[in-house]
Amino acid sequence: KAEGAFPILNTVNGGKVATAGVRKDVGSNTPQIIKDSGCVSFDGGSDALRVTHTSDYDFGSGDFTMEAYVYLRAYTNANAIVCKSGSDNNNPALGPWSWTANNVGSSQYHTFTWHLDSGGSFSISSNPTVIPLNTWTYCAVVREGNDVRLYQDGIQVAHSQMNPGSNTLLNTATDVTIGDEDNSVNDHDMNGIISNVRIVKGSCLYPNGTTFTPSTKPLTN
């Protein structure tokens, strides 16, 4: 059942062109935060929103928070949420980190993968907690000291630790992409809708695995 409407941005031509419009609600459970702030639709092709690299996205060994509302239309190989994983001369295959809904069998799990400047690749997954299709899901990944946590709808669904020997993330000059992970190893395109992406460097907003209520207001700095 469609209820109300919200602004939406459709990306075309590989994310180089965006067309704005208003469309009907995608479901009766659409949170008010989406109706108030809008969203971006990705068609599972080469669409992406790109944010030019700055040091704001080099997390190093410090805390961080990334969060977003995600609406998956289909379980593809992996639906990219936010990634900083393009190629560069420091690491021609992979970049510092990728945040995706990753496919395992017939379901898809909230997944964060990171690469360290000392070498090595690590990941954390919400398995067995899935990201459901055709509904809005709040997702967050945080780093608190040496701990990495995934939250879904305000509940911790996974907890892991950085490599105890070296916990500094790889630092590259690659761009941040929303809705796409594209490098020489992976090509993961979002088939769905994303809203209220927020990246905070230097702070873990949701510590200790404590359950919290996701914001009902559009996210700001």
C-alpha positions in Angstrom: 0.0 0.0 0.0 1.4 3.4 -1.0 1.2 6.1 1.6 2.4 9.6 1.0 5.4 10.5 -1.1 9.0 11.5 -0.6 11.7 13.1 -2.7 14.0 10.7 -4.6 17.2 11.0 -6.6 17.7 8.5 -9.5 21.3 8.1 -10.6 22.0 7.4 -14.3 25.0 7.3 -16.6 27.3 5.7 -14.1 26.4 8.1 -11.4 27.5 11.1 -13.4 23.9 12.4 -13.8 21.2 12.5 -11.2 17.5 13.3 -11.8 15.3 14.4 -9.0 11.6 13.7 -8.6 8.9 12.6 -6.2 7.6 9.0 -6.1 5.1 7.2 -4.0 6.2 5.5 -0.8 7.7 2.1 -1.4 5.8 0.6 1.5 3.5 1.3 4.4 6.4 0.8 6.8 8.5 3.6 5.3 10.0 5.5 8.3 9.2 9.2 8.7 12.9 10.0 8.5 12.8 8.8 4.8 9.8 10.9 4.0 11.3 13.9 5.5 14.8 13.7 4.0 14.5 11.7 0.7 16.6 8.9 -0.7 18.7 7.8 -3.7 17.6 4.9 -5.9 20.2 2.5 -7.5 19.2 0.1 -10.3 21.8 -2.6 -9.8 23.9 -1.4 -12.7 26.9 1.0 -12.6 25.1 3.7 -10.7 26.9 5.3 -7.9 27.3 8.5 -5.9 31.0 9.4 -5.6 32.6 11.6 -2.9 36.1 12.8 -3.8 38.8 11.6 -1.5 39.8 13.7 1.5 41.6 12.8 4.7 38.1 12.8 6.4 37.7 9.2 5.1 41.0 7.9 6.1 40.1 6.3 9.5 43.6 5.2 10.5 43.6 3.7 14.0 40.8 5.9 15.3 37.1 5.4 16.1 34.5 5.9 13.5 30.7 5.6 12.8 29.0 4.9 9.5 25.2 4.6 9.3 22.4 4.6 6.7 18.9 3.4 5.9 18.9 0.7 3.3 16.0 -0.8 1.2 17.1 -3.9 -0.8 15.1 -4.9 -3.9 16.9 -8.1 -4.6 19.7 -10.3 -3.3 22.5 -9.8 -5.8 26.1 -11.0 -5.4 26.5 -8.1 -2.9 24.7 -4.8 -2.5 27.2 -2.1 -1.9 26.2 0.5 0.8 29.3 2.7 1.2 32.8 1.7 0.0 36.3 3.1 -0.2 37.7 0.3 -2.2 38.8 1.5 -5.6 42.3 0.7 -6.9 45.4 2.9 -6.5 49.2 2.5 -6.6 49.4 1.5 -2.9 47.1 -1.4 -3.3 46.0 -2.2 -6.9 43.4 -4.8 -5.9 41.5 -3.4 -2.9 41.1 -0.2 -0.9 40.7 0.5 2.8 37.2 -0.7 3.5 33.8 -1.7 2.1 30.4 -1.8 3.7 27.9 -4.1 1.9 25.0 -6.4 2.1 26.8 -9.6 1.2 25.2 -12.6 -0.4 25.5 -16.0 1.4 23.3 -18.6 -0.2 19.8 -17.2 -0.8 20.1 -14.5 1.9 22.1 -11.3 2.4 24.0 -10.2 5.5 25.2 -6.9 6.8 29.0 -7.1 6.2 32.0 -4.8 6.8 35.5 -5.6 5.3 38.7 -3.8 6.1 42.3 -3.9 5.0 45.3 -2.9 7.2 48.3 -0.9 6.2 50.5 -3.8 7.5 48.7 -6.2 5.1 45.8 -8.6 5.7 42.0 -8.5 5.1 39.4 -8.9 7.7 35.6 -8.9 7.8 32.6 -9.0 10.1 29.1 -10.3 9.2 25.7 -10.2 10.8 25.1 -13.8 9.8 22.6 -15.3 10.7 20.7 -12.0 10.9 19.7 -11.1 7.4 18.9 -7.7 5.8 15.3 -8.3 4.6 14.0 -7.5 1.1 11.5 -4.7 0.4 11.6 -3.0 3.7 13.7 -0.1 5.2 16.4 -1.3 7.5 18.7 0.9 9.6 22.3 -0.2 9.5 25.4 1.0 11.2 29.1 0.0 11.6 31.2 1.4 14.3 34.8 1.1 15.6 35.4 1.6 19.3 39.0 1.2 20.2 39.9 -2.3 18.9 36.3 -3.4 18.6 34.2 -3.4 15.5 30.4 -3.7 15.8 27.5 -4.0 13.4 24.0 -2.7 14.3 20.7 -3.4 12.6 17.7 -1.3 13.7 19.6 -0.3 16.8 20.5 -3.8 17.9 24.0 -5.2 17.8 24.1 -8.1 15.3 27.9 -8.7 15.2 31.1 -7.9 17.2 34.7 -8.5 16.3 38.1 -7.0 16.8 40.8 -5.5 14.7 44.0 -7.4 14.2 45.7 -7.2 17.6 49.2 -6.7 16.0 48.3 -3.7 13.9 45.0 -1.9 13.9 45.7 0.9 11.4 43.5 0.8 8.3 45.0 1.1 4.9 45.3 4.7 3.7 44.7 5.4 0.0 43.6 8.3 -2.1 40.6 6.4 -3.5 37.1 8.0 -3.6 34.2 7.0 -1.5 31.3 5.4 -3.4 27.7 5.1 -2.3 25.8 2.2 -3.9 28.8 0.7 -5.7 32.0 -1.2 -5.0 34.2 -1.2 -8.1 37.8 -2.5 -8.1 39.8 -5.1 -9.9 38.4 -7.8 -7.6 34.8 -6.9 -6.9 32.0 -5.2 -8.8 29.1 -4.9 -6.4 26.2 -2.7 -7.3 23.3 -1.8 -5.1 19.8 -2.9 -6.3 17.8 -0.8 -3.9 17.5 2.5 -2.2 19.7 4.3 0.3 19.0 7.2 2.6 20.6 9.3 5.4 24.2 8.1 4.9 26.4 9.6 7.7 30.1 9.1 8.2 31.7 10.3 11.4 35.5 10.1 11.8 37.0 10.1 15.3 33.9 9.1 17.3 31.9 5.9 18.0 28.4 7.1 18.4 27.0 3.7 19.5 29.5 2.1 22.0 29.5 -1.1 24.0 27.0 -3.0 22.0 24.2 -1.2 23.8 20.8 -1.2 22.1 19.6 2.2 20.9 16.7 3.8 19.0 17.8 5.0 15.5 17.2 8.7 14.9 13.7 9.6 13.6 15.1 13.0 12.4 17.2 13.4 9.2 20.9 12.8 10.1 23.2 15.9 10.3 26.8 16.5 11.1 
